[in-house]
Amino acid sequence: MFAWIAILGQANLPDLSAVENWGLNIVTQVITLIVIFLVTKHLAKFRVGAVVSACIFAAVVTFVVQNWDQVTEWVEALIDLL
C-alpha cells in the first residue's frame, strides 16, 4: 500500500499552466480558422480592403489573447491616467 502511495507521489501530474497553454492554443486556432474563412470569402469578391482588415483584426485579437496580463496592465494604467 505504501509503495503505491510512493509511486503516485512521484508521478508528474499536469498543472494548470498546461491547461492554460492548451486553451490558448485552441483559441488561437479558432481565430485562425475564422480569419481563413473571412479572407477566402472576401477574396472571392475581390475586396482587398476587407482582407487586410480581417488580417489586422485577427492579429490584434491573437495578441490580446496571448498577452492578456500585459493588456490588462495597459488598460488599468489608462484608467488610472483618466
Secondary structure as UniProt FT lines:
FT   HELIX           2..10
FT   HELIX           16..44
FT   TURN            45..46
FT   HELIX           48..66
FT   HELIX           68..81
//
